[in-house]
Amino acid sequence: MQIDPGTLDQTSIYKLLISSVVPRPIAWVSTYDAAGMPNLAPFSYFMAITDQPPTIAFSCSPRASGKKDTLTNVEALGQFVVNIVDDDCAEQMNLTSGEYLPEVDEFALSKLTAVPATKVTAPRVAEAPISMECNVVKILPVGRAHLTIGEVVHWHVRDDVYDPTTGRFDMHRLKPLGRLTGNLYSHIHQIFEMKRPNPDYRG
Ligand SMILES: Cc1cc2nc3c(=O)[nH]c(=O)nc-3n(C[C@H](O)[C@H](O)[C@H](O)COP(=O)(O)O)c2cc1C
């Protein structure tokens, strides 16, 4: 089967793209609006870009009525927090994805605790195992979306998730949620190790 995206409408292309790039991590982005109202929403067009300096990005598509609140807020304040969604937070994350009016506080609606961040003006999700405080580096228009690139200036990590012997987060304890397509998600419960080949490996 061959598919030429040039022959398809936007919804069909969206379906192909989000079921090709799987599973995706979820950036649970918390911000304040210009009046100090907290906002929280999930974005799975999300990636790490580089570690020097630590830089991540998420993309915000428009809604029928215009800009999403998250984009309005990162444009206005230049700061945000990306919280990592684990299995325990899945339902609350889903609740925060409703296309609510800007005056709706998704923290209150989903019974989550908003805690002030340490270095940026944005709330973080106390229940999340990892939160990354970010300063906006750039907001790039890409097609119909906007890609927000942010530098991580501070990490909040739940103590049990950090493995001091490896300096990494323990995937068995973190239990990150993956987004698939439509309403499907994946639990990361089967983890295996695979060492990289030596440069002189020839088969
Ligand atoms: C798991 C998940 C991932 C999502 N990923 C994106 C995304 O990458 N880009 C986007 O524009 N919307 C995404 N959405 C939809 C937004 O979360 C939704 O439009 C939300 O209402 C935006 O909230 P806001 O207006 O407060 O920013 C996602 C929803 C879910 C449930």
The ligand as a Gaussian input file, in Angstrom:
#p B3LYP/6-31G(d) Opt

LIG

0 1
 C       -2.779000      12.261000      25.619000
 C       -3.130000      13.529000      24.883000
 C       -2.172000      14.130000      24.077000
 C       -2.469000      15.331000      23.408000
 N       -1.506000      15.878000      22.604000
 C       -1.736000      17.059000      21.987000
 C       -0.723000      17.656000      21.194000
 O        0.391000      17.152000      21.055000
 N       -1.013000      18.845000      20.600000
 C       -2.214000      19.464000      20.777000
 O       -2.408000      20.556000      20.241000
 N       -3.195000      18.918000      21.530000
 C       -2.973000      17.741000      22.159000
 N       -3.951000      17.171000      22.930000
 C       -5.204000      17.911000      23.144000
 C       -5.047000      19.004000      24.204000
 O       -4.653000      18.445000      25.453000
 C       -6.389000      19.714000      24.373000
 O       -6.675000      20.417000      23.178000
 C       -6.447000      20.667000      25.547000
 O       -7.769000      21.098000      25.720000
 C       -5.584000      21.905000      25.395000
 O       -5.759000      22.657000      26.567000
 P       -5.457000      24.184000      26.721000
 O       -6.406000      24.953000      25.834000
 O       -5.686000      24.444000      28.171000
 O       -4.026000      24.427000      26.307000
 C       -3.731000      15.958000      23.574000
 C       -4.700000      15.328000      24.365000
 C       -4.404000      14.117000      25.005000
 C       -5.453000      13.450000      25.857000

